[in-house]
């Protein structure tokens, strides 16, 4: 695996391997000294052309826990604002001997262009591009779902997939790179994925995706779901009216207190996820976001472990990868 650009590029073996390594990396976060020497002397550049809080901080934390040197680059305040191209920016970073580049960009396909152009030789990790893909978010969501099932049935997470799990992704699928990456990864891992959305917020070609589509959240919740992931309404990407009002959207497709109470009344073990940031009162109520069912904070924690795993696999050779247990014991 030279780059991580899209979950569609992963094989089942690669996806499970990254998740298994993330489980091992999670133990580092429980120590008094939260460090591994795996990337000591290596430099990672976080190249963010788009605003971010969780993803940027999560990557930076992961890099520092692996002992890498970190350079944070934000488009605002840089030469990009003066018209510098992606090529010139990337080659500048290559010239300062960056060993890996984490890129977030508003244009779909920008990370793939960076990886395939020949401008640089470093591994490229897609931290979100336009409405196209967000692979590390999907991986941390899959890690969270493996943990949820393990808590319920006691099976170990190591080596496991998500076969038999039923997951609903609810909301703004049209503009969501998180939804796209999750559809392909969760399906690869064996989960049954249902997309729930108003027709106006579904992309063209949805019939070719490995999913079931429903237009009613109440109908979807009539099934026995293992998890419901609420997707953020991305108003910053909307240039038209996709639903009549926020109130109507919340009533028809939001995870309201009433729908949360329905889950509780059934005694179902359905988990609630959200990639963040949350629009409380729109796609998800505060009651749902803060309920014991919510795994939102677990997702944040797992984001660091997954990104440590991805960096580790892309930036170290097979011999070093075999040393994970030793690194954990001696560091």
N, C-alpha and C positions, 0 to 999 in steps of 0.2 A: 504494500500500500504506500504509494509515493505521496499522494495528496488526499485530503478529505474534502470533497466538493459537494457531494450529494449522497443521500442514503441509497439511491438507486444503484450506485456504484459498488455497494458492499455485497459480498456473499454472505450467506448464513454463517459460515465458519468465522469470517472476519468480524461480523457483528457480535457474535457470542464471545469471541476472544476479547474484543474491546470492552464489553460489559463485564467479563470475568476479571480483567485487569483493573477495571474501575472499582470492583468490589474490594480488591486488594489495596488499591490506593485510598479507599475510604478509611481504612484503619489508621492511615497517617494523620488524618484530621482529629483523631481522638488522643493523640500523644501530647505530651507537654511541649516537646520540640517537634514542630510539624514540618519536617524537612526530609527529603531524600537527596542524595548527591547525584542523581541520574543525569542531570543536564548541566552539571557544573562546568563553567567555561563556555557554554553555548549561549547564543543571543537570539531571543525571540522578539519580533516586532509586531505590535498590535496596531494594525493599520485600519483605523475606523473613519470612514467617510460619512457615517450616519450616526445619529445620537444613540447612545446605549448606556445603561447602568448595569443591569444584572450580568449580561454577557461579557462586557468589558472587564468588570471587577472579577468575575468568575475566572476568566482566562488569566488575568494577571495573578490572581491568587494561585491558580494551578501552576503557572510558570515559576513562581517564587518558591512554591513547595517542592518543586523539582530542582531548585537551586540554579535556575537559568538567570541570565542577565536579561532585563526587560526594558524595551524601549516602547513607550506609548506615543503613537502618532495620531493626532486629530486633524481632520481636514480644515476645520475652522482655525484660523491663525497660522496656517502653513502656506507654502507656496501654491498649494492647490487653489486657494482663493484668488491667486493671481493668474490662474489659467494653466498651471503645470499639469501635464497629462499623467494618466495612470502609469504609462510606460516609463516616463522620466522619474516619477516618484519611486517606482519599483526598482529601477536600475540604481538610483541613489542609495537605496537600502541594501542592494546587493554589493555595492561598492564599499559599504562599511561592514561587510562580512556578516550580514544577518543569516542565521542558520535556519530560520523558519519564519513564515509570515502568516499572521492571523488577520483576515480581511473581512470587514463588513462594508457593504456598498449598496447604495440605493438602486443601482442598475442590475437587473437580473443577468447573470452570465459573466459579471466582472471577475469573480474568482477563477472561473474556468478559463477565461481569457488570460489572466495572469499566469495560470499554471501551464498553459499550452503554448504560449507565445514565443518561448525561448528567450524572453527578456531576463529571466532569473533562473537559477538552478535549485533554489531552496524549496522545501515542502510548503504547500499552501493549504491553509485550513479555512474553510468557508464559515464565517461567523454570522451569516445571513446576507443574502443578496436579493434585493427587490422583493418580489412576490414568489421567488423561485424555490429557494431551499434554505434550511437551517439545520444541518445534520447533527450538530452536537446537542441541540435542543431535543431532537427526536431520540437521540441515544440516552440522554438523562431521563426523559419520560419513560423509555423502555426499562431503564434501571429501576425507576420508582415503581413501575408496575410489577417487575420481578420481585421486588421486596414486598409489595403488598400481597401478592399471592403466597409468598413464603410465610408471611405472618399468619395467613389464614389456614394453610394446609401443612405447614412445617417442612415442605420440600426445600432443599438447598437451592440458593440462587445460582451457584457455580454450574456452568454448563447447561443451564436451562433456557428454554425459549418461552414463548407466550402462547403456545398452542392451547386452544380451547377458551381463551379469554375473550370477552365481548367488551369492546370499547366504543363509546360514542364520542365523536368530535362535533361540537355544537357551535354554530355561529357563522362568522365571516370567513368562509372557506375561500372565497374568490380572491381575497387579498392576502391570504395567510400562507407564508412560506413554512410556518410550523406545521400546518395541516398537511401540506404536500409531503414534507419529509416524514411525518408520522405515518401517513397512509402507506408509504412504501416500506418503511422499516417495520412497523407493527405487522403488516401483512406478511413480510418476509419471515418474521419470527412466529407466524402461525396464528396471530390474533384475528378475530372477526371484527372488522371496522365498519361502523355505521356513521355516515355523515348526516347531520341534522341542520337544516338551514332553510331560510326562505329561498325560493327559486332565483331571486335576483342576486343572491350572494353565493351562487354556485358557478364554477367556471365552465366554459365550453369544453366538451370532450369528457365530461365526468363519467359518461357511460363506459369509457375504456379503463377506468380506475378499478382496482380490486376492492370495491366497497359496496355496501348497501346504502341507498339514499332515502331519507325520509324528510318530510317537510314539517312534521309536527313533533315537538319535543315530548309532548304527553304520550304520543304513540310509541316513540322510541323508548320511553321510560316504562312502558307496559312490558317490555322485555326484561329479562334478568340480566342486568348490566354489571360487569365487574368494575367499570370505571366510566366516569363522564368527564371529558376534558372540555372546558368552556374556552372558546377562542375570543380574543380581544376584537372588538369592533374598531377597525383601523380607519378612523375618520380622516387621518392625514393623507390617506391614499384614495379617498372617495371624492370624485368630482361630479357626482350626480346623486339623486335621492334614491337610495336602495331600499328604504322602508319609510312608511309615512311619518313615524315619530319615535323618539326614544322610549316613550311610555308604551307604545304598542309593541315595540321589539322586546322590551323587558317582559311584558305580559305573555307574549307568545313563545319566545325563545330564550328567555332568561331563566337562570336557576334561582327562582324566587323562594322566599321562606315557605310558601305553600308546597312547592315541589320538594323542598328539603324535608318538610314534615311528612310528605307522602313516602319518601324513602325510609324515614325513620319508622313509620307505622308498619311498613312491610318487614322490618327487621333485616333488610338487605344489607350486604357488606359492600355496597357500591362506594368506591373511592371518588373523590372530587379532585380534579387537577386543573391547573390554569398556567399557561406559560408566562404570564405577567407581561407588562404591568396590567393590573386589573382595573376595569371600569366598574367600581362597585355601584350597584343599583341599576346597572344596564345589563351586561351579560351575566353578572353574578351578584347575588345579594351579600351583604356583610354576614348575615346569618350562615350562609353556605360557605363563604370564604374562611370564616373563623370556626367552623364546626369541627368536631373530632374526625369527621370524614375527610377533611381537607388535607391533601398531601403537598400543598403548595410550598411549604418551607422545606419539606423533604426534597422537592425538585431543586430548590436553590442549593441545598447541601450537595446533592448528587451531581449538580452541574460542575462543581470543582473536581470531583473524583473522575467524572467522564472526560473532562478536558485534560486532566493529568494523564489519563490513559491514552488519549489520542495523541498528545504531544510525545509521550513515551514511545508509542509504536512508530510514529513517523520519524523520530529523531534519533533512535538508537537501533543498533543492529541486533540480529537474532541472539548472539552470544550474550549481549548485555540484557536483553529481555528475559533470558532464562535466569537472571540473577535477582529478580524481584524479591523473592523471599529473603535472600541474603542481604539485600539493600535494606529491607525492613528491619532485620534483626540488628544490623550493625550501625545504622545511622541514628 
